[in-house]
Amino acid sequence: MKEKVTFNFSRLEGLIKQHYDTQEKFAEAIPMARSTLNQKLNNHIVFDSNDIYHIIKALDIKMEDVGDIFFSTENSENRIE
């Protein structure tokens, strides 16, 4: 059975706050329902590659930062190797 991995999206949440002020404004920009975005940020639903693509574009995230922003685990500040 696969172990459920919990990701730490605090850096992503900080970028959302910095660029859009609220999750609601950000969700409209990518577009995604605010409730869905919240569920994804709380690890109830996973971000798929399409979500990540739109988020990278909306927040102007550099490719070298994608791993740290989307794949840092809850238990550590290190991304998955």
N, C-alpha and C positions, 0 to 999 in steps of 0.2 A: 504494500500500500504506500502511496506517495505521501511524504510528509508535507503538511501545509506550511508554506513559507509566508511569514508576515513581513511585509516591506515597510520601511520607514520613509514616509513621504513628507517629512517635515521641511526638507529643502524645497520641494515642489510647492508646498503650501506657502512658504515664504515668498517664492517667486510670484505666485498667484496674487498674494496680498500686495506685493510691490508694484506689479504691473496693472492689476485690475481692481484692487481694493477689496472686492468681495468674490466669493465663490459663485454667486449668482451672475454677476457681470461676466466673469470668466467663462462660465458654462454657456452663456449666450454666444460668446465669441467663438467657441470651438466647433460647432454647436453641440450641446449635450444638455440633457435635463439636469438641473441643479441637484436633484435627489440622487441621480445616477452618479454624478461626479462625487458627491459626498460618500456614497457607498464604495466607490473605487478608492478614494483616499483613506477610507477606514478598513480596507482589505476585505470587504464583503463580496466584491466583484473585482475581477482582474482587469487591468488596462490591456487592451489588445494593441496590435501594431498600428492600426488605423488611429486609435486614440492617441498613442504616443506621437505619431506623425503630426497630428493637428496641434497637440500641446507644444511640441518643439517649435513649430512655426509661430504659434501665437505668443510664446514667451521668448522667442529668439534664443533658444538654447543651443549652445555649441555642441557638436557631435561628441567631442571628448568628455562632455559633462553628463551625457545621457545615462551612462552606467551608474554614476553616483546618485543621480536624481531619481531614477526609476528602480534600481536594483540593490539599494542598501537595505540590509536586513534590520529588523527591529532589534535584534540582539547585539548588533555592533554597528559601528559607523562605516565599516568596510563593505564595499560592494562584493558581489559574488564573483569569484574568479573562475 
